[in-house]
């Protein structure tokens, strides 16, 4: 697992939420599926708050081309408390992109989802 220790525990991770990752109807919550690693990799994508500020990105920018998506936050410290590392992984069109690196067992996924549920900026809209 990689971890960039220059990234502080207080920094925020912004995670896009696909509508399928929301369960619970009237009492929505984030499914643990929102925190599965990318297929074939030991990491998932997020955006780092301090870099978003540096590059004048907002959380609304993260979903501007994904109208049904939502956004949740958790702290880097939350991720690290579940044995995850955070590393910068800028992309040409997304300079604040990071990877949350590490094995995500079901219990880790549930813990990350619970931490993020407390900090939802926008719930996804139904695709139907």
WOPE-V949673 format. One record per residue. N is the residue number from 1. RES is the residue in one small letter. PSI is psi in degrees with one decimal (NA if undefined). D_LAST is the distance of its C-alpha to the last C-alpha in Angstrom with 2 decimals. Layout:
n;res;psi;d_last
N;RES;PSI;D_LAST
N;RES;PSI;D_LAST
//
This chain:
n;res;psi;d_last
1;x;135.1;38.39
2;x;147.8;38.85
3;x;124.2;38.90
4;x;102.9;39.94
5;x;-5.5;42.08
6;x;-12.9;42.31
7;x;123.1;38.77
8;x;155.7;39.33
9;x;-25.2;37.73
10;x;-14.8;36.73
11;x;151.5;34.64
12;x;141.5;30.88
13;x;132.7;28.36
14;x;123.0;24.96
15;x;123.6;22.18
16;x;141.5;18.80
17;x;116.0;16.02
18;x;145.0;13.10
19;x;-32.3;10.01
20;x;-15.6;11.13
21;x;8.1;14.44
22;x;130.7;13.73
23;x;160.3;14.80
24;x;0.2;16.22
25;x;-112.1;13.85
26;x;-25.3;16.25
27;x;72.3;18.52
28;x;145.9;16.47
29;x;163.3;18.49
30;x;128.9;18.46
31;x;150.1;18.64
32;x;-21.7;21.81
33;x;-23.2;19.86
34;x;-14.9;19.44
35;x;28.5;23.20
36;x;147.5;23.92
37;x;154.6;26.19
38;x;140.9;25.18
39;x;125.7;25.89
40;x;2.7;29.65
41;x;165.1;30.50
42;x;42.7;31.67
43;x;159.9;29.67
44;x;160.8;26.35
45;x;145.4;25.55
46;x;-178.2;25.73
47;x;146.0;27.40
48;x;126.3;30.64
49;x;-46.3;31.11
50;x;-36.1;34.71
51;x;-33.9;33.94
52;x;-43.2;31.04
53;x;-46.7;33.65
54;x;-40.3;36.19
55;x;14.9;33.96
56;x;41.2;32.54
57;x;145.9;28.93
58;x;165.5;26.63
59;x;-30.1;23.65
60;x;-33.9;21.60
61;x;-33.3;23.07
62;x;-27.1;21.66
63;x;16.1;18.04
64;x;-28.7;18.95
65;x;8.9;17.56
66;x;73.3;14.51
67;x;-22.4;12.68
68;x;-6.0;9.92
69;x;161.0;12.87
70;x;-178.3;15.28
71;x;135.9;19.01
72;x;158.5;21.48
73;x;155.7;25.22
74;x;162.6;27.99
75;x;158.0;31.60
76;x;-37.7;33.40
77;x;-38.2;35.63
78;x;-48.6;32.78
79;x;-45.4;32.04
80;x;-31.1;35.77
81;x;-15.9;36.26
82;x;22.6;34.21
83;x;23.2;36.39
84;x;152.2;34.28
85;x;160.7;35.70
86;x;126.7;34.31
87;x;142.1;35.44
88;x;136.2;34.90
89;x;61.1;33.18
90;x;146.3;32.84
91;x;157.1;31.13
92;x;-38.5;32.15
93;x;8.7;29.04
94;x;76.8;28.56
95;x;-14.7;31.99
96;x;8.9;30.88
97;x;137.0;29.20
98;x;165.2;30.61
99;x;136.3;30.39
100;x;109.8;30.40
101;x;134.5;32.84
102;x;164.9;33.76
103;x;130.5;33.01
104;x;86.5;29.95
105;x;170.4;30.66
106;x;-40.6;28.24
107;x;-36.1;30.29
108;x;-45.4;30.14
109;x;-44.7;26.35
110;x;-42.1;26.15
111;x;-43.0;28.72
112;x;-41.4;27.01
113;x;-41.5;23.67
114;x;-42.3;25.67
115;x;-40.9;27.57
116;x;-32.8;24.50
117;x;-30.8;22.75
118;x;-11.8;25.67
119;x;48.9;24.99
120;x;124.3;21.36
121;x;-35.4;21.40
122;x;124.2;17.69
123;x;143.9;14.93
124;x;151.2;11.80
125;x;151.1;8.85
126;x;142.4;5.48
127;x;-4.2;3.80
128;x;NA;0.00
//
